[in-house]
Amino acid sequence: MTNTELGIERWQHSIMNNYGTPAIVLERGQGARVWDVDGREYVDFLAGIAVNILGHAHPAIIEAVTKQLSTLGHVSNFAAHKPGLELAERLLALVGQPGKVFFCNSGAEVNETAIKIARLTGKTHIASLEHSFHGRTMGALSVTGQPKKYEPFRPLLPGITFSEPNDIEGLRTSITPETSAFWIEPIQGEGGVLPMTCEFMQASREICTDNNALFVVDEVQTGIARTGKWFAYQHSNVEPDILLLAKGLGGGVPIGACIALGEHADLLGQGTHGSTFGGNPMSSAAALAVLRIVEEDNLMDRALEIEKALRSGLENAPGVVDVRGAGAMIGLKLAGDYSVAVERRARELGVIINAPNPEIIRLVPPLVLTDEDLRVGIDRLVQALGDCAQS
Ligand SMILES: Cc1ncc(COP(=O)(O)O)c(C=O)c1O
């Protein structure tokens, strides 16, 4: 029995099965490479699902967290602290509008926060999109457009309507003057790396304004330079009322930020919400390090170079009928529903990818990927695609 097999057996014995059986037991990582407990090396094209923007074991995150932990790691939310303050100011400067930030720990929590803000407008209806994903907690699940994820958990929040992504007329029916807020991912990640068109982003913004509904942009997956801009909505020349960030923000240290802009910044008043760990000094310090390195190392441009390399290396690969997405968030549409087989074969060949649905492969690598990582990862993936397309 290998260490991997043994590890998986023990894992299954004591960890709940909600993620199914893990395929791999990872031990360490460096940059865009990870190694399993049997010493096998993999190029990581998944980055903890769009989290490890700076790859694994980045010295800036290690230094920031170590320094902060040895100074002041955690305080109650009765106290202010410098890292949290600096992070909020930095995020607002990146958005370029006055607003206020609520810090928590995850993507689901930033969505929960925005749902509470939406309720505080006095209206209860919410509009969202089919195939969208906003998290697994009950509120976030209620605005998620994937029946197989929410059906077992009914009753959900009432008053939520769904329309198809990129269907402007459908959205005009879904959003009414009763609608408190509309939820959108600029590129649906879990739904299969499906980009919203620029026209749809702009029309949704306008329809929200016309109906006095909050335009809530969930950038948990697309945010923090992944698509070649700090935030993916910036490709469409629209402004959110609420911006949701998590995943890449902490580069692997859990932190989420719900940013409410303009007149909406003060809706969440005293006593209305809270989070014990949210944005504590340690996680804020990690996020500040991520933002600094993204800027210093010009990782937004790197995301665009990664897109170019992935597109040119994979658009003619066996069985690939479409390459979509932006920057370092790329989806490969396959000729059939065998993406899980490709994911498995790719892992055997030494590259980690994922299959958000049966016809789609998702690539969300670290932005610190080197040219060599790209070359090796693409070679291995092309071989996996060939092996599965033929069989
Ligand atoms: C767009 C989006 N929103 C929310 C979430 C939920 O994030 P978390 O798993 O951190 O709760 C995800 C996770 O994949 C996501 O992609």
The ligand as an SDF file (V2000), in Angstrom:
LIG
                    3D

 16 16  0  0  0  0  0  0  0  0999 V2000
  -18.0330   32.9880   -6.8570 C   0  0  0  0  0  0  0  0  0  0  0  0
  -17.9670   32.2520   -5.5560 C   0  0  0  0  0  0  0  0  0  0  0  0
  -18.6520   32.7370   -4.5030 N   0  0  0  0  0  0  0  0  0  0  0  0
  -18.6100   32.1010   -3.3160 C   0  0  0  0  0  0  0  0  0  0  0  0
  -17.8830   30.9370   -3.1370 C   0  0  0  0  0  0  0  0  0  0  0  0
  -17.8680   30.2670   -1.7960 C   0  0  0  0  0  0  0  0  0  0  0  0
  -16.6200   30.4060   -1.2070 O   0  0  0  0  0  0  0  0  0  0  0  0
  -16.1960   29.5610    0.0930 P   0  0  0  0  0  0  0  0  0  0  0  0
  -15.9850   28.1560   -0.3540 O   0  0  0  0  0  0  0  0  0  0  0  0
  -14.9260   30.2350    0.5490 O   0  0  0  0  0  0  0  0  0  0  0  0
  -17.2860   29.6810    1.0780 O   0  0  0  0  0  0  0  0  0  0  0  0
  -17.1590   30.4140   -4.2040 C   0  0  0  0  0  0  0  0  0  0  0  0
  -16.3960   29.1710   -4.0510 C   0  0  0  0  0  0  0  0  0  0  0  0
  -16.0550   28.4970   -4.9870 O   0  0  0  0  0  0  0  0  0  0  0  0
  -17.2110   31.0830   -5.4550 C   0  0  0  0  0  0  0  0  0  0  0  0
  -16.5490   30.6190   -6.5170 O   0  0  0  0  0  0  0  0  0  0  0  0
  1  2  1  0
  2  3  1  0
  2 15  2  0
  3  4  2  0
  4  5  1  0
  5  6  1  0
  5 12  2  0
  6  7  1  0
  7  8  1  0
  8  9  2  0
  8 10  1  0
  8 11  1  0
 12 13  1  0
 12 15  1  0
 13 14  2  0
 15 16  1  0
M  END
$$$$
